[in-house]
């Protein structure tokens, strides 16, 4: 008997649910027919309600579109502002990360990876717009275009990068020449018995020990350790590594702890200012 009651109750529930579904279907199908008939008959109340509903729908669509446009404009303004704030770093990274491949073609993979890092870790945390816009693929493409626009319009730096020699020893002499033109008394150590020093530069009574690294990839810890030891050997006041391809994270950490300055070649003319000697 109990089983029968349960079965009967389930059947009733299904019949009840089926009946409710038919009622809903009736409203869906019959509602528009009834409304259409009333409008055809000229019922002013129905016509007013329908016209009001249409007006509300159109108004909502227009308002939503305008809101979306305002959000997009605000997002663009914020992107341009944030990219401009980090312009100097982006320009330097573009020069460091974009290089010629084995076939003479420009390789952008490393810089595009840097843009993704910038997008997720620098730009997004500073954005103040709806999350929906930030998740659009078009938004990321706009950021990429903004970055390339900034680095493309950047003014030339004070160093002629095309003049950088491809030979490591010549690069040491080139570094010394750039420093001499910037008020230093600098000499390359000619690569023999240098104890980790490629260039010794003097600015008044300040002695700077410099190691030059003409790498295609980021410079690592070894250069930091060597120039730090050379500073002690030559009784230098400061130690500097100069390169054109950036530095690894561990090299930056070690340099910070040991008081070693990591420079990009574009920073050479400002070395005295960077060391606060002026």
CORNOR-V390161 format. One record per pair of residues at least 12 apart in sequence whose C-alpha atoms are under 10 Angstrom apart, sorted by sequence separation. I is the first residue (numbers start at 1). J is the second residue. If there is no record, write none. Layout:
BEGIN
I&J + I&J
END
This chain:
BEGIN
35&47 + 97&109 + 98&110 + 99&111 + 175&187 + 176&188 + 187&199 + 188&200 + 197&209 + 198&210 + 199&211 + 211&223 + 227&239 + 228&240 + 97&110 + 98&111 + 173&186 + 174&187 + 175&188 + 176&189 + 186&199 + 187&200 + 188&201 + 196&209 + 197&210 + 198&211 + 199&212 + 211&224 + 226&239 + 227&240 + 228&241 + 261&274 + 36&50 + 94&108 + 96&110 + 97&111 + 98&112 + 173&187 + 174&188 + 186&200 + 187&201 + 196&210 + 197&211 + 198&212 + 227&241 + 241&255 + 261&275 + 35&50 + 96&111 + 97&112 + 172&187 + 173&188 + 185&200 + 186&201 + 187&202 + 196&211 + 197&212 + 198&213 + 211&226 + 212&227 + 224&239 + 226&241 + 240&255 + 247&262 + 94&110 + 95&111 + 97&113 + 172&188 + 173&189 + 184&200 + 185&201 + 186&202 + 196&212 + 211&227 + 224&240 + 239&255 + 246&262 + 247&263 + 93&110 + 94&111 + 97&114 + 171&188 + 172&189 + 173&190 + 184&201 + 185&202 + 186&203 + 194&211 + 210&227 + 211&228 + 223&240 + 224&241 + 246&263 + 247&264 + 93&111 + 94&112 + 160&178 + 170&188 + 172&190 + 184&202 + 185&203 + 209&227 + 210&228 + 223&241 + 246&264 + 159&178 + 169&188 + 172&191 + 183&202 + 184&203 + 185&204 + 209&228 + 211&230 + 223&242 + 239&258 + 240&259 + 241&260 + 242&261 + 243&262 + 244&263 + 245&264 + 246&265 + 94&114 + 120&140 + 123&143 + 158&178 + 169&189 + 170&190 + 179&199 + 183&203 + 184&204 + 209&229 + 210&230 + 239&259 + 240&260 + 241&261 + 242&262 + 243&263 + 244&264 + 245&265 + 90&111 + 93&114 + 94&115 + 119&140 + 169&190 + 180&201 + 182&203 + 183&204 + 186&207 + 209&230 + 210&231 + 238&259 + 239&260 + 240&261 + 241&262 + 242&263 + 243&264 + 244&265 + 93&115 + 169&191 + 176&198 + 179&201 + 180&202 + 184&206 + 185&207 + 186&208 + 188&210 + 209&231 + 219&241 + 238&260 + 239&261 + 240&262 + 241&263 + 242&264 + 243&265 + 244&266 + 168&191 + 175&198 + 176&199 + 179&202 + 180&203 + 184&207 + 186&209 + 188&211 + 208&231 + 209&232 + 219&242 + 238&261 + 239&262 + 240&263 + 241&264 + 242&265 + 243&266 + 90&114 + 116&140 + 119&143 + 175&199 + 176&200 + 179&203 + 184&208 + 186&210 + 188&212 + 207&231 + 209&233 + 219&243 + 241&265 + 242&266 + 243&267 + 90&115 + 115&140 + 118&143 + 119&144 + 173&198 + 176&201 + 209&234 + 218&243 + 219&244 + 242&267 + 118&144 + 172&198 + 173&199 + 197&223 + 208&234 + 209&235 + 210&236 + 217&243 + 218&244 + 219&245 + 220&246 + 221&247 + 224&250 + 225&251 + 242&268 + 116&143 + 171&198 + 172&199 + 196&223 + 207&234 + 208&235 + 209&236 + 216&243 + 217&244 + 218&245 + 219&246 + 220&247 + 221&248 + 224&251 + 228&255 + 90&118 + 115&143 + 116&144 + 196&224 + 207&235 + 208&236 + 209&237 + 210&238 + 211&239 + 212&240 + 213&241 + 214&242 + 215&243 + 216&244 + 217&245 + 218&246 + 219&247 + 220&248 + 221&249 + 223&251 + 224&252 + 227&255 + 115&144 + 118&147 + 169&198 + 196&225 + 197&226 + 198&227 + 207&236 + 208&237 + 209&238 + 210&239 + 211&240 + 212&241 + 213&242 + 214&243 + 215&244 + 216&245 + 217&246 + 218&247 + 219&248 + 220&249 + 221&250 + 222&251 + 224&253 + 225&254 + 231&260 + 196&226 + 197&227 + 206&236 + 207&237 + 208&238 + 209&239 + 210&240 + 211&241 + 212&242 + 213&243 + 214&244 + 215&245 + 216&246 + 217&247 + 218&248 + 219&249 + 220&250 + 221&251 + 224&254 + 225&255 + 228&258 + 195&226 + 196&227 + 197&228 + 200&231 + 206&237 + 207&238 + 208&239 + 209&240 + 210&241 + 211&242 + 212&243 + 213&244 + 214&245 + 215&246 + 217&248 + 218&249 + 219&250 + 220&251 + 221&252 + 224&255 + 228&259 + 240&271 + 86&118 + 112&144 + 115&147 + 195&227 + 196&228 + 197&229 + 198&230 + 205&237 + 206&238 + 207&239 + 208&240 + 209&241 + 210&242 + 211&243 + 212&244 + 213&245 + 219&251 + 220&252 + 221&253 + 222&254 + 223&255 + 224&256 + 228&260 + 115&148 + 196&229 + 197&230 + 218&251 + 219&252 + 221&254 + 225&258 + 227&260 + 228&261 + 176&210 + 195&229 + 196&230 + 197&231 + 200&234 + 202&236 + 220&254 + 221&255 + 224&258 + 227&261 + 83&118 + 175&210 + 195&230 + 196&231 + 201&236 + 202&237 + 224&259 + 225&260 + 83&119 + 86&122 + 112&148 + 175&211 + 194&230 + 195&231 + 197&233 + 200&236 + 224&260 + 86&123 + 175&212 + 196&233 + 197&234 + 201&238 + 224&261 + 238&275 + 172&210 + 195&233 + 196&234 + 224&262 + 83&122 + 172&211 + 173&212 + 194&233 + 195&234 + 200&239 + 223&262 + 79&119 + 82&122 + 83&123 + 172&212 + 194&234 + 82&123 + 171&212 + 172&213 + 199&240 + 81&123 + 82&124 + 171&213 + 172&214 + 197&239 + 169&212 + 171&214 + 197&240 + 198&241 + 219&262 + 79&123 + 82&126 + 168&212 + 169&213 + 170&214 + 197&241 + 78&123 + 79&124 + 82&127 + 168&213 + 169&214 + 168&214 + 79&126 + 167&214 + 168&215 + 78&126 + 79&127 + 166&214 + 78&127 + 165&214 + 166&215 + 78&128 + 164&214 + 210&260 + 78&129 + 209&260 + 210&261 + 211&262 + 212&263 + 214&265 + 75&127 + 210&262 + 213&265 + 74&127 + 75&128 + 94&147 + 210&263 + 212&265 + 74&128 + 75&129 + 94&148 + 74&129 + 75&130 + 91&147 + 95&151 + 71&128 + 72&129 + 90&147 + 91&148 + 94&151 + 71&129 + 72&130 + 75&133 + 90&148 + 93&151 + 94&152 + 71&130 + 75&134 + 91&150 + 92&151 + 79&139 + 83&143 + 87&147 + 90&150 + 91&151 + 71&132 + 72&133 + 83&144 + 86&147 + 90&151 + 91&152 + 68&130 + 71&133 + 72&134 + 80&142 + 84&146 + 88&150 + 89&151 + 91&153 + 76&139 + 79&142 + 80&143 + 83&146 + 84&147 + 87&150 + 88&151 + 91&154 + 208&271 + 68&132 + 75&139 + 79&143 + 83&147 + 86&150 + 87&151 + 90&154 + 91&155 + 208&272 + 68&133 + 92&157 + 76&142 + 80&146 + 83&149 + 84&150 + 88&154 + 95&161 + 206&272 + 72&139 + 76&143 + 79&146 + 80&147 + 83&150 + 84&151 + 87&154 + 175&242 + 208&275 + 79&147 + 83&151 + 175&243 + 203&271 + 203&272 + 206&275 + 76&146 + 80&150 + 172&242 + 202&272 + 206&277 + 171&243 + 205&277 + 204&277 + 203&277 + 203&278 + 164&244 + 161&244 + 184&269 + 182&268 + 183&269 + 178&265 + 182&269 + 184&271 + 181&269 + 182&270 + 183&271 + 184&272 + 179&268 + 180&269 + 182&271 + 183&272 + 175&265 + 178&268 + 179&269 + 182&272 + 178&269 + 179&270 + 176&268 + 179&271 + 175&268 + 179&272 + 175&269 + 164&265 + 161&265 + 160&265 + 161&266 + 159&265 + 160&266 + 158&265 + 159&266 + 158&266 + 159&267 + 157&266 + 158&267 + 159&268 + 156&266 + 157&267 + 158&268 + 159&269 + 158&269 + 157&269 + 158&270 + 100&216 + 99&216 + 97&216 + 96&216 + 97&217 + 96&217 + 97&218 + 96&218 + 99&245 + 96&243 + 97&244 + 98&245 + 96&244 + 97&245 + 95&244 + 96&245 + 97&246 + 95&245 + 96&246 + 93&244 + 94&245 + 95&246 + 92&244 + 93&245 + 92&245 + 93&246 + 92&246 + 96&264 + 96&265 + 93&264 + 95&266 + 92&264 + 92&265 + 92&266 + 92&267
END
